[in-house]
Amino acid sequence: MSKDYYKILGVEKNATTDEIKKAFKKAAMQHHPDRPGGDEKKFKEANEAYQVLSDADKRAKYDQFGSDFEQQGGFGGGAGWEDFMHSARGGQGGFQFEGDLGDIFGEMFGFGGGRSQRASRQSRGHDIQVDVELEFKEAAFGVEKHIHLRKQSTCDVCGGNGAEPGSKLDTCSTCKGQGQVVQIQRTFLGAMQTVVTCTDCKGRGQKPSKKCKHCDGSGVVQKDQDITVKIPGGIDEGESIRLTGYGEAAPHGGQAGDLYVRAHIKCARRNRIWTNDKIKRPWYYSSRSH
């Protein structure tokens, strides 16, 4: 029995290529077997419909002969799940995903086909929270506060790259400079590939030929730092100010965390009932994992 590929994707017979692509993306996300309520049969049907309707020559033959046009030398029959997954991971199974479709399947299945998946996966530094006490006048009209922190910071000797000054950074032999490696996992759908951060280079794709003696190659050290924070006028009790990148530095060249400065207004405190375990010291700070 001939299949109605247009109906499967929920598009009209005069639908454009972009409309067909969008419809397939929606159907793939909805019916993927790993998603709640997913349906493998519908997922494969949507893929089959897209492979025909997205190709001008196959679509013309389908419009003339229906889904049985493989008998006229057309599509050649439906491909299996393993063929589909092989292609989605970048194999040569006959399916091709271009542009945003590559990103969709990279996100759905965890392989490196999408642009976002190709980016290096590096660590992020811890966020820091600091509590400051303000007089009512300071909270009302604004003030600058000087905060002293001891935190994990970028190594001044190597600049955070972990290499001894004068030495070079070599391409990681484990991930070949990609910052990621592929792992094979066995699932009920068969062998699945997942992309994970390379543990050898920590996602950078490079390793120092000689480690920095000051930080032992991590790119970070513990040190004191004084920060001036401008508190805006009209800040409320318990409100926080976020300073992007002023948290703890991440090892191996990762992204620094953020600093959160939370205001406590003295007059607001007097209007509340506080127990000893709820009162926080003015310059108390704590790291919290992101």
N, C-alpha and C positions, 0 to 999 in steps of 0.2 A: 504494500500500500504506500502510495506516495505521501511524503511528509510535507507539511506546510511550514517551510523554514521561516517565512515572514511571521506567521502566527507564533512560532516558537520564541522568536525574539521580540514579539510584540510591536512590530513596525509595519507600515504600509508598504505596498508593492513598489511605490515610487520613492521609497526612502533613500536618502543620500548615503554615501559611504560613511560620513561622520555619524549620522544617525544610527546606522547599523553598528558601528564600533561602540557607541555609547550604550546601545541596548545590550550588546554582548557583555560589556563590562558590568553592567547592572545585574544581568542574569548570572554571570560567573561568580560574582560576589555573593549573590543570594543563595545559589544552589551548591556552592563548594562543599564537599562532604565533611570537611573539618569544621564547618560552621554549624551552630545550633540550627536544627531544622533543615540542614543541607540534604540534597538529593543527588546522588552520583549519576543516576540515569538522566535527569534533567540537565545536569551540568554537561554531560557528554553530548546531549542533543543540542544544547546551545552552542557548544564548540563546533559541532558538525555544521550547524546552520551558518555560523559565522564564516567558516572556511569556504563555504560556497558563495554566500552573498557578498563577501568582501572582495572576491575575485571577479573582475568584469567578465572574463570568458566563461567561467563556471556558472556565474549568475545568469548569463544569457542562455546557456544550455539548459539550466534548471527551469527558467521561465518557459522554455519551449517544450521540454520533455518531462519536467517534474523531477522529483528526487531519485527516480530510477534512471537518470540520464547517464549513470556510469555504464549502463549497457550500450550507450552510444559512444563509449570511449571517454567518458568524463571523469567523475570524481574517483572512481575506483574502490568504492566501499568505505565503510566507516572504520576509523582507526580505534585501537583499543586504548584503555586507560594508561597503560605503561608507555605507549607511543606518545600520548599527549603529554605525560609528565616529563618524558625524556626531552621533548621539544621545548617545553616550558622552561626547563633548566638550561637551555641553550644548545641542545643536541640537534641532530639532523633528522628528526622524526617526521618531517613533512609539514609541521605547523610553524608559522612565523608570527611573532608578536612584535609589533613595531611601536615606537614612541611610548605613549602613556600605558599601553597594554603591557609592555615589558615591566614597567614600574608596578602595575597592579599585581602581576603574578610574582614579582620579587617580594612584595609586601605580604601576599597571601601565603606563599609557600616557603619563604625564607631563603631563596637562593639569590645569587648575585646578578640577576638579569636587569634590575631596575637601576635608575640613576642614583636613588637614595641608598641602594644596597652597595653600590660601588664605592661610596665614600668610606674613608677610614673610620673604624669604630675605636675611638680613643676614650680614655677615662675622663671623668669630670671631678674636679675638686669638691670638697665638702663646703656646704653653706655655713655661715657663721651668724649667730644671732647675738646682738648686744642690747642690753637694757640701759637706758639713760634716764636720770631724773631731771625734771625741768621745773623751774619756778613758774607760777601762773603767768607772769609777765613774759617769760621766755617763750612759753607755748603760744601765747596770744600774738606776739609780735615777731617771733623768729629769733634764732640765735645760732652761733657756730659752736660746735662742741668738738673738743679734741679727745680722741679715743686712742688708748694704747692697747695693742694686741700682740700676743705672741702666737704666731701661726705658721703653718707650712707655706713657704714662699719659694719663688723661683730662685734657683742657684745663681748667684752673681758671677761665679767663675765661668761656668759653661753656658750661661744664658738660658738654661732649661733643656738643652738638647742632650745632656748626659755625657758629652764627649770631652775628654781632656783637651784644653786649649792647644791648638796646633795639630791635633789628630783629625781624622776625617770620619764621615758617616758612610758606612757600607750598606748596600742593598741587602735586606734580610734574605738569607738563603732559604728559610722555611716557607715564607709566603711569596717569595720572588718580588718583593716590593709592593705587594697589593695591600698589606695590612690585615688581610683576612685569609682564612683557610677554609676549605670545604670538608665537612664531615658527613659520613653516610650513616643514616639511621634506618633501621628496619621497622616498618609500620604495617598495619593491616592493608594498606594500599600498595605495599611494595617498598622498594628502597627509595628513601627520600634524602635529598641533599639539603643540608643547612650550612649557612655561611656564618662563621664565628670569628671573633677578633683573634689575631695571631698572638699567642702567649709569648712567643719568643721576642718580638719587637714591640709588643703592647699596642699594636694597631698603627704604628708609624710607618712601617714599610722599610725602615732603616735602623741600623744598629751602630753605635760608636765603635770604631776599631780599638779605641782605648778609653776606658771609663774615666770620668772625671773623679779625681781623688777627693774633692771637697764634698761631693754629694753621693759618691759611690755609683754614679751612673744613673741615678733616679731623676736628676734634674731639679730636685727640690730639697730645701733644708728648713729647719725650724729657726726662725729669727723674729726679733721684735720689730714692730712697725707702728708708727704714729699716723693716724688718719684724722683729717679735719672734715667734719660732716656739717653741712648747712641744714639746720632744722627750719622748715618753712613756718611762717606765722599761721595760726589757726589749727595746728595739729591737735588731734583728739587723744584722749587717754587710751593707751594700748595700740595706737596706730603705728604702723611700721613704714620705714623708708628703705627702699631696696637700692643698693649700690652694686650694679652688675660688674662682676669680675674682681670684686674686692674681698672675696672669700678666700678659702685656702687654694693654693696652687695644686694642680694635678700632676702626678709624676709622669715622666716620659713625654712631656710636651702636650698634655691634654688641656682641656678647657678649665679655667679657674672657676670656682664656685662664686656665689654672691654673698654680700654682707647685708643683713637686715638689722636696722637700728630701730628699736621699739621704744616709744616714748611713754614715760610715766610722769604724770603731773602731780605735784605734791598736794595741792589743794583737793584734787580728785581722790587721792588716797585717803585723806582725812575724812571724806564723806562716806567711806566704806568701812565694813567690818573685816579686818584682815586677821588671819591666824598666822602663827609664826612660820608655818611651812609654806605659806603663799607669798610671803614678802621676799622679794628678790633684791640682792645687792645692786647698787647703781651701775657698777662696771662689770657685772657678771656676764660672761658669754659662754656659749657652748657650741660645739660643732655638731652638725646633724647630717647624716648621709643623705645624699640626694637620690 
